[in-house]
């Protein structure tokens, strides 16, 4: 394994994971939820969810990497309909996540309007029926977390959401197949390929976990706390658009 052969692969990997996409959007959505009105415990819980989702994302990447290294890309090439089907399934999942997020945002707005609340944690200081406001906001936040993670605010659910979000992008298989092509064609030992996988995994875990810690820092939490409603809507629409793109591409590929 030579440095000149590894560096382009590592550089391509860094560019790929640093580019905005469903993985980063999911971490942002999970960490932007503030149970309990932005308290210290809520921030710690959001941070833990973000880290769990980051590990889930890298588990998905590990599955794609392993599949590519074992020749899954060649198998898919033998069955041309397989990739379009994967795109349709992945696109449907992302659209569902986006629509669920939009429905959650609408319910949150309705709950806040019913309780007389506004759009930030400071609403809890209002003298108008504070018990009702706090209960309503907490219920709305629990609903949003449930929508994002599928089954609640647990770390296991956040991890599973990270895995599912990453696996919903079948283009990752094409990317990793192209990435490992020089190694496989040169007949490099399996140990060296495993070492490369390890390097990419370390970089990926550091990036996604670092991103989760960044967006849960004190400064980021204050900004997210003021704009969480906008973030929720924007990320939800982004999921819908990305998923719709996969769906349309997959359907067109099948038709052709």
ZAMARGU-4260 file (C-alpha; in steps of 0.2 Angstrom, whole numbers, plus 5000, padded with zeros to 4 digits):
<rodrens>
0) 5000/5000/5000 | 5008/5016/4994 | 5004/5034/5001 | 5001/5040/4983 | 4988/5027/4981
5) 4979/5030/4998 | 4979/5049/4998 | 4967/5052/4984 | 4955/5039/4991 | 4956/5048/5008
10) 4954/5065/5000 | 4938/5059/4991 | 4931/5052/5007 | 4933/5068/5016 | 4925/5078/5003
15) 4911/5065/5002 | 4907/5065/5021 | 4909/5084/5023 | 4897/5088/5009 | 4879/5092/5015
20) 4868/5078/5013 | 4855/5067/5022 | 4867/5061/5035 | 4872/5078/5042 | 4854/5084/5040
25) 4848/5070/5051 | 4861/5074/5065 | 4856/5092/5064 | 4837/5087/5066 | 4840/5076/5081
30) 4851/5088/5090 | 4840/5103/5087 | 4826/5095/5097 | 4825/5103/5115 | 4815/5093/5127
35) 4811/5103/5143 | 4814/5120/5135 | 4833/5120/5132 | 4839/5114/5150 | 4856/5107/5153
40) 4849/5089/5154 | 4840/5092/5137 | 4856/5098/5129 | 4865/5083/5136 | 4851/5071/5129
45) 4852/5080/5112 | 4871/5078/5112 | 4869/5059/5116 | 4856/5057/5102 | 4868/5066/5089
50) 4883/5054/5094 | 4872/5039/5093 | 4865/5044/5076 | 4883/5048/5070 | 4889/5030/5075
55) 4873/5023/5066 | 4878/5033/5050 | 4896/5026/5051 | 4888/5008/5054 | 4879/5011/5037
60) 4895/5017/5029 | 4904/5001/5035 | 4891/4990/5028 | 4892/4999/5011 | 4911/4999/5012
65) 4912/4980/5016 | 4899/4976/5002 | 4910/4986/4989 | 4926/4977/4995 | 4917/4960/4994
70) 4912/4964/4976 | 4893/4969/4979 | 4895/4982/4966 | 4899/4969/4953 | 4884/4958/4958
75) 4873/4974/4956 | 4880/4977/4939 | 4875/4959/4934 | 4857/4964/4939 | 4853/4981/4932
80) 4836/4982/4940 | 4843/4981/4957 | 4850/4998/4959 | 4835/5007/4953 | 4824/4997/4965
85) 4836/5002/4979 | 4835/5020/4974 | 4816/5019/4975 | 4816/5011/4992 | 4829/5023/4999
90) 4820/5038/4991 | 4803/5032/4998 | 4811/5031/5016 | 4818/5049/5014 | 4802/5056/5008
95) 4793/5048/5023 | 4805/5055/5035 | 4803/5072/5027 | 4784/5072/5027 | 4784/5065/5045
100) 4795/5080/5050 | 4783/5092/5042 | 4768/5085/5050 | 4777/5086/5067 | 4781/5104/5064
105) 4763/5108/5060 | 4758/5099/5076 | 4771/5108/5086 | 4764/5125/5079 | 4747/5120/5083
110) 4751/5115/5101 | 4761/5131/5104 | 4746/5141/5097 | 4734/5132/5108 | 4745/5136/5124
115) 4749/5154/5119 | 4767/5149/5117 | 4780/5157/5105 | 4795/5150/5096 | 4808/5149/5109
120) 4813/5143/5127 | 4809/5160/5134 | 4791/5156/5132 | 4792/5146/5147 | 4794/5162/5157
125) 4777/5169/5152 | 4765/5171/5167 | 4750/5165/5157 | 4747/5147/5163 | 4765/5141/5164
130) 4760/5123/5168 | 4750/5122/5152 | 4764/5130/5142 | 4777/5118/5149 | 4766/5102/5147
135) 4761/5107/5129 | 4779/5111/5124 | 4786/5095/5131 | 4772/5084/5123 | 4776/5093/5106
140) 4795/5090/5108 | 4792/5071/5113 | 4782/5070/5097 | 4795/5078/5086 | 4809/5066/5093
145) 4797/5051/5090 | 4795/5057/5072 | 4813/5059/5069 | 4819/5042/5078 | 4804/5032/5073
150) 4800/5025/5090 | 4805/5038/5103 | 4819/5048/5110 | 4831/5033/5115 | 4849/5032/5110
155) 4845/5015/5101 | 4831/5023/5091 | 4843/5038/5086 | 4857/5025/5081 | 4844/5015/5071
160) 4839/5031/5062 | 4857/5035/5058 | 4859/5018/5050 | 4843/5019/5040 | 4846/5036/5034
165) 4864/5031/5027 | 4858/5015/5019 | 4844/5025/5011 | 4857/5032/4999 | 4861/5017/4987
170) 4873/5028/4977 | 4885/5025/4992 | 4888/5008/4984 | 4894/5015/4968 | 4905/5028/4977
175) 4914/5014/4987 | 4915/5002/4973 | 4924/5016/4962 | 4934/5020/4978 | 4941/5003/4980
180) 4943/4998/4962 | 4961/5002/4962 | 4964/4991/4977 | 4954/4976/4970 | 4961/4977/4952
185) 4979/4978/4959 | 4975/4962/4969 | 4980/4970/4986 | 4980/4959/5001 | 4964/4958/5011
190) 4974/4965/5026 | 4978/4981/5017 | 4961/4983/5011 | 4955/4981/5029 | 4967/4994/5035
195) 4961/5006/5023 | 4943/5003/5029 | 4949/5006/5046 | 4957/5023/5042 | 4941/5028/5033
200) 4931/5023/5047 | 4941/5033/5060 | 4940/5048/5049 | 4921/5046/5047 | 4918/5043/5065
205) 4928/5058/5070 | 4919/5069/5057 | 4901/5064/5061 | 4904/5064/5080 | 4913/5080/5079
210) 4899/5088/5070 | 4886/5081/5083 | 4897/5089/5097 | 4898/5106/5087 | 4880/5108/5084
215) 4877/5104/5103 | 4890/5117/5109 | 4883/5131/5120 | 4884/5144/5106 | 4876/5132/5093
220) 4862/5127/5106 | 4857/5146/5108 | 4856/5148/5090 | 4847/5132/5087 | 4835/5136/5101
225) 4830/5152/5092 | 4828/5144/5075 | 4823/5126/5078 | 4806/5128/5070 | 4814/5135/5054
230) 4827/5121/5054 | 4815/5108/5056 | 4805/5113/5041 | 4820/5116/5030 | 4828/5099/5034
235) 4811/5091/5032 | 4809/5099/5014 | 4827/5094/5010 | 4823/5076/5015 | 4807/5076/5004
240) 4817/5084/4989 | 4832/5072/4990 | 4820/5057/4992 | 4810/5063/4977 | 4825/5064/4967
245) 4830/5046/4971 | 4812/5040/4967 | 4811/5049/4951 | 4829/5043/4946 | 4825/5025/4951
250) 4808/5025/4941 | 4816/5032/4926 | 4830/5020/4926 | 4818/5005/4927 | 4808/5012/4913
255) 4823/5014/4902
</rodrens>
